[in-house]
Amino acid sequence: TGGLFSDDELLKSIWHAFTALDVDQSGKVSKSQLKVLSHNLCTVMRIPHDPVALEEHFKDDDEGPVSNQGYMPYLNRFILDKVTVDFDRQEFHKMCWTLCSRKNLNQSKLMISSDDAFKVWCIFNFLSDDQYPLVIITEEIEYFLRKLTEAMGGSWVEERFEDYKMLLNARQQSLSAWELISLVGSGHFSKGMDKQTLSMGINEVYLELILDVLKQGYMMKKGHKRKNWNERWFVLKPNSMSYYVSEDLAEWKGDILLDEYSAVAPLQDKDGKKCLFLIKSAQKSFEISVSDKKKKQEWIQAIQTCLNRLRDGRPAPHREAQQKRREIRLRRQEEQEELELRMRELQVANEAKQLELEKMRRALEEAAANAAEEEQRRLQTQTELQDRYRTDLEKEILVRQQIEEQVAQKSTELEQYLVRVRELEDMYQRLEEALEDERRARQDEEAVRRLQTRLLEEEATKRAELEQLHLHQQRTISETEAEKQELQKERVAKENALQAAMEQLEHLEKERQGALEQYQTVVKKLETATNNTKSWKHKVAEHEGLLRLIEPGSKGPVLITNWGPAAFSDAELSHREKQWQKEKSEKSQAQ
């Protein structure tokens, strides 16, 4: 509520008077008591009192008592805003003090007078912050007690106040006006001093802080009319310098008004007066004399300080110091609030971080469990793969061994086959010689010779195809298992074809035997040559039976001719059969 008014010190005194009327401490005062308080305020502040305005202001309040929140706007509008003339502020404070001291002050327990208690109360209002309820904090208590100790001429005992501050901090860290009066009146910080010294100290602090007295003392002043020198009691304030007949201030003699154009300067000794200085104001100049040079310098310095402050627009030193202390406290409070805010933000951030870390910890635990489970599955899969790989490797080794054995067997068979081929070539050479003799012997029988020659030519062609088949056999040895299986099927088919060819050859042999019977006469002539030829053909047939495909697996039946196993396929046998049938048909037609 103090921020609503320009003069906070007046409002503080009114607050004390208002709270004194609040008997049950409910924050409310009856309307009749407010009327009395308002009338007294108007009287002391020299403004007309309007009781109707109070009734109008609270006409909607049917409950009787009204709150201080309701009275403060009324006070501001109908009383404080109507102040137009200056009034005695000390009388104003005295009136408020009278209302509140009756309720709160216990004079019997104090070693100070009621007037001193009033001065302490005024000092409390000056040093307290503009916050309600009014209290004085530890810093301002120490400031007041230091000034009081200095004013009494004593020495400040830091340890005593530290002990008291510890007790105060443990309790509430501040004092009300009545607690401060009780502290000063108990003599706790004025031990060794009598009541008169304590009263003088309180008065000196009161003059400085409340009445703005910067310096006071006796000096000689030169008159303006009679030019005589009179001793006066001077009181220096921030914007004036008053002088009285004596220090009791009973008889006021005049004021020296100070402003930014005023000046103070030392003067040379003259007229038997020493330690002179001159004060120039807007109205006139004043010559002043003091008892010694030290006092002269102190007064000149004090007056010059006032003038400098007036030019700079600065208040009295103690008010400026108080304002700085308040600004420092406010700044400290803001920093504390900012620090608390940051601490709360950090705490919230820390809690959020803790939650995040907890989530991360849980996630890590779940990830670790999943990783362990995954590792277990991986190890199991790896074990299964190793077992499968081991089994496949064993199978591969077994298959490789089998293939190596088959390759070794095929190599052995190939070597045997090559030996038989070389023997067969030699036999073929001898057979050709025998056949040449046989062809010369069979010239007499053209039909038989042509038949024998055709058969021999077919056998020669078949031998060439057999050699090609042998080369193809060599190439197929290096091919894959799938090709070997395909060759196995072809071999089986060829064996079947050879079997059919063998049967056809047997049939041809029977027909050939029939032809030979028809030409017995010619056969007898060629008997020697024929026997020789048959002997070699028999040997060749025996060796030709060894020429067969080297194939894996079991061997089926083969075609057999008169000279041994056949060396031609089913296709060749079919071709020979068709050729023979054609020649037989042509021969029948010729006959």
TORFI-281159 format. One line per field, with one value per residue (C-alpha): x, y, z. Coordinates in pm, 1 decimal, decimal comma, always signed. Layout:
REM residues N
px: c(X;...) .
py: c(Y;...) .
pz: c(Z;...) .
***
This chain:
REM residues 591
px: c(+0,0;+296,5;+363,2;+33,7;+150,8;+433,7;+520,4;+595,2;+694,9;+347,7;+187,3;+399,8;+279,3;-81,7;-31,4;+79,0;-229,6;-458,5;-318,2;-353,4;-728,0;-738,2;-796,5;-852,9;-579,1;-820,5;-707,6;-1035,7;-1137,1;-1490,0;-1631,5;-1666,3;-1298,0;-1209,5;-1411,1;-1210,2;-878,8;-976,7;-1087,9;-757,6;-557,1;-749,0;-703,1;-327,4;-276,7;-488,9;-750,4;-1131,2;-1282,8;-1574,4;-1750,4;-2004,9;-1728,2;-1635,7;-1999,8;-2030,0;-1706,2;-1822,5;-2197,8;-2202,9;-2033,8;-2312,2;-2087,8;-1979,0;-1596,3;-1403,2;-1065,1;-748,9;-757,5;-1082,1;-950,4;-627,7;-797,7;-1018,9;-711,5;-536,2;-833,8;-1003,0;-713,5;-359,4;-446,6;-614,2;-304,1;-227,9;-48,0;+255,0;+187,0;+390,1;+508,4;+637,1;+289,7;+150,2;+389,0;+313,2;-56,6;-5,4;+240,5;-16,0;-274,1;-43,5;+175,1;-119,6;-174,7;+182,7;+422,2;+498,3;+689,1;+758,6;+1008,2;+1211,7;+1500,5;+1417,7;+1147,0;+835,0;+985,1;+1297,0;+1072,2;+890,1;+1221,9;+1321,2;+977,4;+1041,0;+1386,4;+1224,3;+981,5;+1272,3;+1489,2;+1212,0;+1138,1;+815,2;+657,1;+377,0;+366,4;+658,9;+979,7;+1345,0;+1596,0;+1927,8;+2139,0;+1941,3;+1941,8;+2320,2;+2334,8;+2114,9;+2298,8;+2636,7;+2520,4;+2370,1;+2695,1;+2900,1;+2660,5;+2701,8;+3081,0;+3117,5;+3296,7;+3112,8;+3146,1;+3118,4;+3108,2;+2809,0;+2605,0;+2712,1;+2582,2;+2257,8;+2232,2;+2266,4;+1982,7;+1781,0;+1841,5;+1731,2;+1406,1;+1286,9;+1580,0;+1383,6;+1219,5;+895,4;+892,5;+803,6;+1072,3;+1331,7;+1213,9;+1237,4;+1590,6;+1714,5;+1522,7;+1662,1;+2015,7;+2157,9;+2380,0;+2440,1;+2594,9;+2814,7;+2617,2;+2370,8;+2016,9;+2105,6;+2386,2;+2152,7;+1886,6;+2140,7;+2257,9;+1899,9;+1832,9;+2146,1;+2059,8;+1700,7;+1817,8;+2036,5;+1806,5;+1464,1;+1518,7;+1806,4;+2043,1;+2388,3;+2578,8;+2501,1;+2690,6;+2758,4;+2914,1;+2935,1;+2725,2;+2771,3;+2454,3;+2332,3;+2197,4;+2408,1;+2710,5;+2758,8;+2862,5;+2619,5;+2659,8;+2396,6;+2318,7;+2337,7;+2162,2;+2272,8;+2021,8;+2049,1;+1885,8;+1900,1;+2096,3;+1881,6;+2009,7;+1863,6;+1943,6;+2045,7;+2068,0;+1728,2;+1584,2;+1331,2;+1386,6;+1431,8;+1618,8;+1636,7;+1728,5;+1999,2;+1839,9;+2081,3;+2044,9;+2266,0;+2372,2;+2485,9;+2853,4;+3083,8;+3433,8;+3694,1;+3767,8;+4076,6;+4084,7;+3949,3;+3792,1;+3961,5;+3776,5;+3956,1;+3852,8;+3604,6;+3411,8;+3135,7;+2806,5;+2642,8;+2274,8;+2013,1;+1892,7;+2213,6;+2560,6;+2648,2;+2980,4;+3050,5;+3328,8;+3422,3;+3654,4;+3931,8;+4055,5;+3941,7;+3577,8;+3609,3;+3726,7;+3459,6;+3177,9;+3306,1;+3339,7;+2989,6;+2827,7;+3016,6;+2902,4;+2539,9;+2585,8;+2745,2;+2454,4;+2203,8;+2375,2;+2378,4;+2019,7;+2124,2;+1946,5;+2100,6;+2393,1;+2204,1;+1904,7;+2132,2;+2310,4;+1976,0;+1866,7;+2189,9;+2146,0;+1793,0;+1909,6;+2183,6;+1932,3;+1689,0;+1963,2;+2076,1;+1716,6;+1675,5;+2002,1;+1883,3;+1550,1;+1731,3;+1964,5;+1669,2;+1499,4;+1814,2;+1841,9;+1481,8;+1546,7;+1862,1;+1669,6;+1396,7;+1662,6;+1842,7;+1522,5;+1454,4;+1813,4;+1770,0;+1454,9;+1636,6;+1930,1;+1687,6;+1524,9;+1868,5;+1965,9;+1652,9;+1707,6;+2067,7;+1953,2;+1696,4;+1957,6;+2202,3;+1937,9;+1851,0;+2219,2;+2273,8;+1975,8;+2093,4;+2444,6;+2301,7;+2101,3;+2408,0;+2622,2;+2354,5;+2329,6;+2707,6;+2723,7;+2459,4;+2643,7;+2970,9;+2807,8;+2650,2;+2979,0;+3161,0;+2907,3;+2930,0;+3307,4;+3306,7;+3071,1;+3290,5;+3600,3;+3422,3;+3303,4;+3652,0;+3800,0;+3545,0;+3620,7;+3994,1;+3939,7;+3727,4;+3988,5;+4261,2;+4049,9;+3978,2;+4346,6;+4429,6;+4157,8;+4281,4;+4633,0;+4502,1;+4287,5;+4584,2;+4784,1;+4494,6;+4460,3;+4824,7;+4787,4;+4471,0;+4646,5;+4909,8;+4643,1;+4455,7;+4766,1;+4802,4;+4429,5;+4453,1;+4724,5;+4510,8;+4208,8;+4408,4;+4493,0;+4132,3;+4010,3;+4242,7;+4115,0;+3752,3;+3780,8;+3613,5;+3301,1;+3209,3;+2899,7;+3068,2;+3370,1;+3155,1;+2971,1;+3293,4;+3446,9;+3139,9;+3146,7;+3515,9;+3462,8;+3182,3;+3403,0;+3682,7;+3439,0;+3321,3;+3677,3;+3730,7;+3414,9;+3540,5;+3861,7;+3659,2;+3448,5;+3771,2;+3890,2;+3552,3;+3584,5;+3911,6;+3753,7;+3458,3;+3685,5;+3764,6;+3401,3;+3169,6;+2963,0;+2649,5;+2810,8;+2924,6;+2567,2;+2456,6;+2731,0;+2612,8;+2269,2;+2425,8;+2641,4;+2336,9;+2162,0;+2465,5;+2489,9;+2125,2;+2197,6;+2499,7;+2287,2;+2037,6;+2323,4;+2462,4;+2133,0;+2117,8;+2469,7;+2378,4;+2092,2;+2327,9;+2569,9;+2302,4;+2220,4;+2588,9;+2625,3;+2341,2;+2521,9;+2837,6;+2653,7;+2543,3;+2896,3;+3066,5;+3277,5;+3428,3;+3474,6;+3677,7;+3913,0;+3968,6;+3975,8;+4336,5;+4305,0;+3974,5;+4109,2;+4401,2;+4166,8;+3931,5;+4225,3;+4327,9;+3967,2;+3918,1;+4215,2;+4097,2;+3750,4;+3894,5;+4085,1;+3794,0;+3586,8;+3823,0;+3750,2;+3452,0;+3362,0;+3511,4;+3202,5;+3126,5;+2882,7;+2782,8;+2833,4;+2534,5;+2532,8;+2713,0;+2654,3;+2839,9;+2953,0;+3111,2;+3444,5;+3365,5;+3200,6;+3073,8;+3256,6;+2957,5;+2640,1;+2271,2;+2243,2;+2526,8;+2371,6;+2038,7;+2215,7;+2396,6;+2074,8;+1900,6;+2200,1;+2208,2;+1833,7;+1871,5;+2157,9;+1966,9;+1665,7;+1877,2;+2044,5;+1706,0;+1584,7;+1900,6;+1852,8) .
py: c(+0,0;+236,4;+258,8;+442,7;+757,4;+1001,6;+1046,8;+699,5;+825,1;+976,1;+654,3;+448,7;+659,0;+622,4;+245,9;+230,6;+428,8;+210,3;-118,9;+17,6;+51,5;-311,6;-452,4;-818,3;-809,3;-916,5;-650,7;-463,5;-148,5;-33,5;+258,1;+475,2;+434,4;+523,9;+842,1;+937,4;+857,9;+1050,3;+1352,4;+1360,6;+1330,6;+1612,5;+1830,4;+1787,4;+1816,2;+2135,9;+2019,3;+2027,2;+1702,4;+1565,8;+1284,5;+1243,6;+1134,3;+848,4;+735,5;+753,7;+563,0;+271,7;+292,0;-47,6;-218,2;-358,4;-574,5;-291,5;-323,9;-237,9;-364,0;-158,9;-220,4;-27,7;+256,3;+324,7;+445,0;+670,5;+803,7;+877,1;+1043,4;+1240,0;+1325,7;+1307,0;+1444,3;+1748,6;+1865,5;+2214,0;+2391,5;+2289,8;+2138,3;+2038,3;+1690,7;+1636,9;+1707,6;+1466,0;+1188,2;+1270,1;+1222,8;+882,2;+786,0;+870,8;+640,3;+341,4;+375,5;+337,8;-13,5;-135,0;+52,2;-83,4;+203,4;+20,1;-217,4;+55,6;+271,1;+545,2;+811,7;+813,3;+1097,9;+886,5;+592,3;+824,4;+918,3;+550,9;+489,9;+768,4;+625,7;+283,1;+431,7;+593,4;+278,1;+24,4;-78,8;+22,4;-317,1;-402,1;-510,0;-279,8;-437,9;-335,6;-586,8;-686,8;-458,5;-147,4;-250,6;-264,4;+74,8;+237,1;+77,4;+183,6;+544,2;+532,9;+397,0;+665,2;+936,6;+816,7;+828,4;+454,8;+191,3;-54,8;-416,5;-632,1;-961,1;-853,9;-768,3;-1089,7;-1293,3;-1097,7;-1135,1;-1511,5;-1512,1;-1281,4;-1487,6;-1801,2;-1626,4;-1401,6;-1190,0;-866,9;-654,7;-461,7;-100,5;-206,8;-477,0;-218,7;+21,5;-265,5;-351,1;+9,5;+68,1;-250,9;-104,5;-421,0;-220,1;+74,1;-105,9;+127,7;+431,9;+621,0;+707,6;+1067,5;+962,9;+714,3;+984,4;+1227,0;+960,6;+883,5;+1256,0;+1307,2;+1016,2;+1144,1;+1493,6;+1355,7;+1088,2;+1243,5;+1620,5;+1609,6;+1795,2;+1762,6;+1972,9;+2194,9;+2403,6;+2751,5;+3019,7;+3401,4;+3588,3;+3949,3;+4155,2;+4335,4;+4649,0;+4716,3;+4516,8;+4358,3;+3996,8;+3757,9;+3396,5;+3172,2;+2798,2;+2701,4;+2398,3;+2298,6;+2113,9;+2017,2;+2337,3;+2579,4;+2687,3;+2794,8;+2975,4;+2997,2;+3176,4;+2850,3;+2482,3;+2408,8;+2562,2;+2755,7;+3089,8;+3091,0;+3388,7;+3323,4;+3102,8;+3115,9;+2964,0;+2765,9;+2693,5;+2609,4;+2975,6;+3007,9;+3000,1;+2974,9;+3117,4;+3182,4;+3543,8;+3714,6;+3804,6;+4154,8;+4363,4;+4146,6;+3838,3;+3528,1;+3215,3;+3397,6;+3272,9;+3415,0;+3253,3;+3410,2;+3333,1;+3471,5;+3730,9;+3844,3;+3747,5;+3632,4;+3667,4;+3388,5;+3344,0;+3023,5;+2949,9;+2768,8;+2677,9;+2316,6;+2417,2;+2674,0;+2407,4;+2161,2;+2415,7;+2534,0;+2173,3;+2081,0;+2386,1;+2330,7;+1968,3;+2084,8;+2331,0;+2065,6;+1829,5;+2103,3;+2173,7;+1800,3;+1751,5;+1491,2;+1437,9;+1443,0;+1202,0;+970,0;+956,8;+890,8;+619,8;+467,8;+472,4;+302,4;+38,6;-24,5;-43,7;-285,9;-494,8;-483,3;-580,1;-851,9;-970,3;-973,2;-1163,1;-1400,9;-1446,1;-1493,6;-1739,3;-1922,0;-1921,2;-2060,8;-2312,8;-2416,7;-2433,7;-2633,4;-2854,3;-2907,7;-2967,9;-3200,2;-3389,8;-3410,4;-3525,5;-3782,4;-3908,9;-3915,5;-4097,2;-4340,3;-4401,3;-4442,6;-4681,8;-4885,6;-4874,3;-4985,7;-5266,6;-5375,0;-5340,8;-5544,6;-5812,9;-5811,4;-5820,0;-6112,8;-6293,5;-6208,9;-6325,9;-6651,3;-6700,0;-6609,8;-6860,0;-7125,3;-7044,5;-7045,3;-7383,6;-7521,7;-7376,1;-7524,2;-7866,3;-7837,8;-7721,5;-8007,7;-8256,1;-8103,8;-8108,5;-8473,5;-8549,7;-8349,8;-8535,4;-8869,4;-8767,3;-8644,9;-8973,6;-9159,7;-8939,5;-8990,2;-9365,8;-9350,0;-9133,8;-9379,0;-9666,4;-9482,2;-9404,5;-9774,2;-9871,6;-9604,3;-9740,4;-10090,8;-9953,4;-9782,1;-10104,5;-10294,8;-10022,7;-10058,8;-10439,7;-10397,4;-10165,0;-10426,9;-10691,5;-10458,9;-10428,4;-10807,3;-10841,9;-10602,9;-10819,4;-11129,2;-10951,8;-10852,3;-11215,3;-11306,6;-11046,3;-11187,5;-11537,1;-11425,0;-11267,1;-11564,5;-11509,1;-11145,0;-11142,7;-11297,7;-11076,6;-10762,6;-10873,2;-10943,8;-10622,0;-10421,7;-10581,7;-10508,5;-10148,1;-10111,4;-10260,5;-10017,2;-9724,1;-9856,2;-9879,1;-9513,3;-9419,4;-9633,3;-9432,7;-9108,4;-9251,3;-9335,2;-8973,1;-8849,7;-9094,6;-8928,7;-8580,1;-8686,4;-8817,2;-8457,3;-8340,7;-8300,5;-8561,9;-8444,9;-8512,2;-8851,3;-8938,8;-8823,2;-9038,2;-9326,4;-9293,5;-9271,0;-9575,6;-9775,1;-9664,8;-9759,3;-10096,2;-10158,8;-10049,1;-10278,3;-10567,9;-10507,3;-10479,2;-10806,1;-10981,8;-10827,0;-10942,2;-11292,8;-11277,7;-11148,6;-11423,4;-11683,5;-11533,9;-11514,0;-11878,9;-11953,3;-11764,1;-11953,3;-12283,1;-12173,0;-12114,5;-12410,1;-12471,6;-12127,6;-12153,9;-12473,3;-12298,2;-12023,5;-12243,4;-12186,6;-11811,6;-11809,5;-12015,9;-11781,7;-11483,0;-11634,1;-11704,5;-11338,8;-11218,8;-11430,3;-11270,9;-10925,1;-10994,8;-11104,7;-10780,2;-10572,6;-10705,1;-10520,7;-10187,8;-10047,7;-9728,6;-9672,8;-9577,0;-9572,5;-9828,9;-10178,1;-10296,2;-10438,5;-10693,6;-10607,2;-10700,8;-11014,2;-11089,3;-11399,3;-11248,6;-11134,6;-10827,0;-10571,9;-10247,1;-10046,6;-9893,7;-9963,7;-9683,7;-9829,5;-10175,3;-10039,6;-9860,5;-10183,4;-10378,1;-10138,4;-10144,1;-10522,4;-10547,9;-10308,6;-10509,7;-10832,1;-10689,0;-10569,2;-10912,1;-11088,5;-10865,1;-10933,5;-11310,3) .
pz: c(+0,0;+55,7;-316,9;-371,9;-187,4;-237,8;+128,8;+262,7;+610,2;+662,0;+547,6;+788,0;+1083,9;+966,6;+934,8;+1300,6;+1406,3;+1193,9;+1327,9;+1684,4;+1619,3;+1500,9;+1848,0;+1756,6;+1486,4;+1213,5;+965,7;+1006,0;+1193,5;+1273,0;+1077,8;+1392,6;+1472,9;+1114,5;+1151,6;+1461,9;+1288,4;+976,9;+1181,3;+1371,0;+1049,6;+885,7;+1194,0;+1220,3;+841,1;+828,8;+579,0;+624,0;+737,5;+537,2;+733,5;+454,1;+215,8;+450,3;+465,7;+86,8;+37,9;+255,2;+192,1;+19,8;+315,9;+534,2;+753,5;+981,2;+995,1;+679,7;+570,3;+537,9;+163,0;+163,3;+381,5;+192,6;-129,0;+82,5;+266,9;-58,9;-228,8;+46,8;+282,3;+142,2;-201,8;-40,7;+149,8;+11,9;+296,1;+497,0;+834,8;+1136,1;+1056,8;+1407,6;+1541,3;+1282,7;+1395,0;+1759,8;+1699,8;+1533,2;+1805,7;+2074,9;+1912,2;+1876,4;+2189,5;+2425,5;+2300,6;+2238,4;+2472,2;+2822,6;+2984,9;+3311,7;+3150,1;+2976,9;+3100,5;+2845,8;+2853,6;+2639,3;+2435,1;+2362,1;+2272,3;+2028,1;+1868,7;+1833,3;+1677,5;+1424,0;+1348,8;+1294,9;+1040,8;+857,7;+843,6;+773,0;+413,5;+241,5;+296,2;+535,1;+808,4;+886,5;+1019,8;+1042,8;+910,1;+1067,5;+846,4;+944,3;+1311,9;+1304,1;+1127,1;+1396,2;+1690,3;+1548,9;+1517,1;+1865,3;+2013,1;+1834,3;+1953,8;+2314,6;+2274,4;+2323,1;+2117,2;+1900,7;+2019,2;+1710,5;+1902,2;+2111,4;+1804,3;+1625,4;+1919,0;+1913,0;+1533,0;+1561,1;+1813,3;+1588,0;+1274,9;+1453,4;+1541,8;+1258,4;+1124,5;+1180,9;+1453,1;+1481,9;+1607,1;+1959,7;+1964,8;+1857,0;+2133,5;+2381,8;+2261,4;+2297,9;+2621,2;+2781,5;+2766,5;+2609,7;+2375,9;+2614,0;+2908,9;+3114,4;+3000,3;+3220,2;+3115,5;+3033,8;+2795,5;+2626,4;+2591,1;+2441,5;+2197,0;+2087,5;+2042,2;+1831,4;+1601,0;+1584,1;+1483,8;+1205,6;+1061,0;+1117,3;+1131,6;+878,5;+1114,6;+958,0;+1210,5;+1511,3;+1762,1;+1907,2;+1681,4;+1678,5;+1416,4;+1313,0;+1315,9;+1001,5;+1167,2;+1475,4;+1348,0;+1686,7;+1746,0;+1921,3;+2017,4;+1856,8;+1839,5;+1471,8;+1319,7;+966,3;+743,0;+374,6;+245,6;+541,7;+842,5;+1142,9;+1450,0;+1800,2;+2124,2;+2294,0;+2225,3;+2375,5;+2053,9;+2263,0;+2089,7;+1713,1;+1570,5;+1195,9;+896,2;+633,7;+322,8;+105,0;-265,7;-564,0;-591,3;-229,6;-134,0;+167,4;+189,5;+464,9;+571,0;+705,5;+1075,7;+1144,6;+1419,8;+1675,3;+1552,8;+1435,9;+1245,9;+1028,1;+723,7;+507,1;+399,3;+91,9;+36,2;-201,4;+55,7;+224,5;+345,8;+698,0;+872,4;+1119,8;+1378,0;+1560,4;+1848,5;+1660,4;+1315,4;+1340,7;+1395,0;+1116,4;+872,2;+987,2;+939,4;+602,8;+486,2;+612,4;+446,7;+120,5;+119,0;+152,1;-134,3;-356,3;-287,7;-367,6;-700,1;-782,5;-668,7;-410,9;-77,0;+269,8;+320,8;+555,3;+318,3;+21,1;+220,5;+312,1;-52,0;-157,0;+111,0;-10,1;-371,4;-272,2;-76,2;-366,4;-608,8;-369,6;-337,6;-714,9;-747,6;-476,5;-651,2;-981,9;-812,4;-658,7;-998,1;-1155,2;-875,7;-934,0;-1308,5;-1243,1;-1004,2;-1262,9;-1527,6;-1287,4;-1216,0;-1588,7;-1637,8;-1362,6;-1531,2;-1863,0;-1705,0;-1542,1;-1879,7;-2035,0;-1757,1;-1812,8;-2186,8;-2134,9;-1908,8;-2167,1;-2440,6;-2232,3;-2174,6;-2544,6;-2632,3;-2396,3;-2545,1;-2894,9;-2805,7;-2672,6;-2993,5;-3197,7;-3007,9;-3053,6;-3423,6;-3451,2;-3278,3;-3515,1;-3814,8;-3690,9;-3647,7;-3993,3;-4140,9;-3971,4;-4109,3;-4459,3;-4435,0;-4338,1;-4626,1;-4863,3;-4743,6;-4794,6;-5142,4;-5228,3;-5116,6;-5327,8;-5628,4;-5576,5;-5560,2;-5877,9;-6049,6;-5947,8;-6075,0;-6401,9;-6438,3;-6400,6;-6648,3;-6889,1;-6877,4;-6944,8;-7224,1;-7387,1;-7374,5;-7537,6;-7802,4;-7896,6;-7916,6;-8121,5;-8365,6;-8420,7;-8472,4;-8708,4;-8919,8;-8942,6;-9009,8;-9301,7;-9455,6;-9408,9;-9553,5;-9857,0;-9917,2;-9855,7;-10105,6;-10371,0;-10289,0;-10313,3;-10657,5;-10806,2;-10604,1;-10660,2;-10451,0;-10149,4;-10190,6;-10209,9;-9900,3;-9713,4;-9837,5;-9729,3;-9390,5;-9356,4;-9463,1;-9212,5;-8945,3;-9038,7;-9014,4;-8684,3;-8561,3;-8651,9;-8465,8;-8179,8;-8170,8;-8166,0;-7887,2;-7702,9;-7730,9;-7615,6;-7326,3;-7223,3;-7219,8;-7015,0;-6736,7;-6623,6;-6623,8;-6321,7;-6148,5;-6327,8;-6670,5;-6547,5;-6461,8;-6807,1;-6964,1;-6752,7;-6911,9;-7260,1;-7186,4;-7084,2;-7403,9;-7613,3;-7447,4;-7535,2;-7891,9;-7906,6;-7783,2;-8062,6;-8314,4;-8187,0;-8251,7;-8600,3;-8669,2;-8562,2;-8812,8;-9078,1;-8991,7;-9050,8;-9388,1;-9465,7;-9378,0;-9618,7;-9893,1;-9816,5;-9854,1;-10198,4;-10297,4;-10136,1;-10438,3;-10425,9;-10050,8;-10081,5;-10320,2;-10073,3;-9762,2;-9687,0;-9712,1;-9525,9;-9237,4;-9205,7;-9213,2;-8954,0;-8726,1;-8727,8;-8707,1;-8397,1;-8231,5;-8329,9;-8196,1;-7866,0;-7836,0;-7962,3;-7675,6;-7442,4;-7611,9;-7432,8;-7252,2;-6912,5;-6721,7;-6347,5;-6210,1;-6324,5;-6686,6;-6878,7;-7159,2;-7484,0;-7850,5;-7963,7;-8318,4;-8464,5;-8387,0;-8029,1;-7864,8;-8115,2;-8170,6;-8297,5;-8159,3;-8207,0;-8460,9;-8665,1;-8640,9;-8761,9;-9048,0;-9149,0;-9130,4;-9364,9;-9601,7;-9603,2;-9666,0;-9957,8;-10114,5;-10059,1;-10237,2;-10527,6;-10551,9;-10556,0;-10833,6;-11033,6;-11011,4) .
***
